[in-house]
Amino acid sequence: MTFALAPETRRLADTIREWSVAELRPLARQADADHRVPDQARKALASAPFAGDTTSGRFELIDSSNDPKDYDRRYVTATTAIEHGMYGDALFLAVSEAGIGGKVVDLLGTEQQLDRWRSDVAIKRYGPTGFALTEPGTGSDAAAIGATARRIDDGWVLNGTKIFCSHGALAGFVVVFATVDREQGSRGIRAFVVERGTPGFEVVKENESKLGMRAMLTTALALDDVVVPYENCLGQEQDWPTTFRNGLATLNTTRHQVASMAIGIAQASLDEAAPLLVGKDSGYSSRRRSAIQVELDRLESQLHHARLLTRRAAWLLDEGLPFAVEASTAKAVAAPLGEHVTARMLMLLGSDGYSDEYLFEKRYRDIKILDIWEGTGQIHRKIISQQVLKRGSPAL
C-alpha cells in the first residue's frame, strides 16, 4: 500500500473540512443544547459541494464538469472524508449518517429482500434506517438479548425493548435482533425488518439525554406483539443460525471509521489549542511554552500514528484482504488516544477549556462514546490479544 492519498481524495477531504468548519461548527452549541440536528445544518448539507454519507462510506465532490474523479478506493476515501468532517464538529456525523440498518440488509438480505428494501426507489422511500440491538442490561454481551420472536403461521410475533437505536424515531424501517430460542444462544438470534408504523412498534423515547453526541438520534423502542411477515426475517432459512455473527460483521466495516472520527475530533482540539497555549499572547513564560510545545508535538505524532493504522485497515478492506484485527487495532488505539488528547487540551487551557466559549468541553463529551461504539475498547484489546496468542502479531 501507499500512504499517500490520491490528489482527488485530498481535494475532497479539504472541501469537506472547510465546509464543516464553516457550516457546522457555528451550529455546534445549538445542536448540543437542543439535542437535535438544526434545520440550518440539513439545509447546508443539501447544498454542500460534496455528496455522500458516513453509513455507506461513499463520498464524492459535486463538480459541474464531467471529468472522471480519481479517488482512492471506497473505504480509504471514506475514513479520510469522515475525519475531516468531524474536524468541523461531531454534528457532521448526526447530519450525514443514513443509519446502518440498511447495511445489515445489504449484508444478510436475499435478492428479494434487497429489491424490496434496498432498491433505489426503496432507499428514497424509507430514508434513514435503524439498527436495534442494544437492550437495557445488555451491552458488550449482545448475544444475551432478551427480545423474542415467536413463529406463527404466516409470520413472526416480536416482543421486547430496545435502547440506543440509531435513527429509531425517524427510520423508515428498523432491523431488530431477537431470539427464537434462548437455549441456542447466538445461533437462536434472527434479524427482522420492522417498518415504521407497524402496530405495536412504539417509540418510547425519541432521543436519549446523553453526555455527548446529543444531536445524534438514539431512540428507545418497545415491541408489543409486533407481527411481521415471514419474509421480513433476513436471509435464507438455512443461514439463520449465523445471522447474529454475520450481522455483527457489519460493525467490522465501520470500526476503523469510528477511529477516524476520534482522530478528527482530537485533531481539531489540538489545532485550536496550540495557538492559545504557545502563542505570544498565551501568558505563559517561554520555558513553559517550550514544555507545552514538546507535549503538543508528541501528541501530534501519536495522532498521525493512529491515522496510519486506520488507513491501513481501510486499505485492507478495500483490497478484500482480512482486516478485522487491524480494524480493532485502529479503534483500540485511536479512540482512547483521541479522548486523551481532547482531555489534555481541556486541562491545559484551564478555564478556557472548561468554558462554553470554546468547544473543548463539548468535544470531550462527544469523543467519550467512541471507545464504546462498535465494541468497547476492552473487547477490541481482547480480540488483539487473542490474535497474538493464536498466530502472533498481524503481518506487516
Beta strands, then each sheet from edge to edge (+ up, - down):
strand 1: 50-53
strand 2: 58-61
strand 3: 129-132
strand 4: 148-152
strand 5: 155-166
strand 6: 173-179
strand 7: 189-195
strand 8: 201-205
strand 9: 218-229
sheet 1: 1+ 2-
sheet 2: 3+ 6+ 7-
sheet 3: 4+ 5- 9+ 8-
end
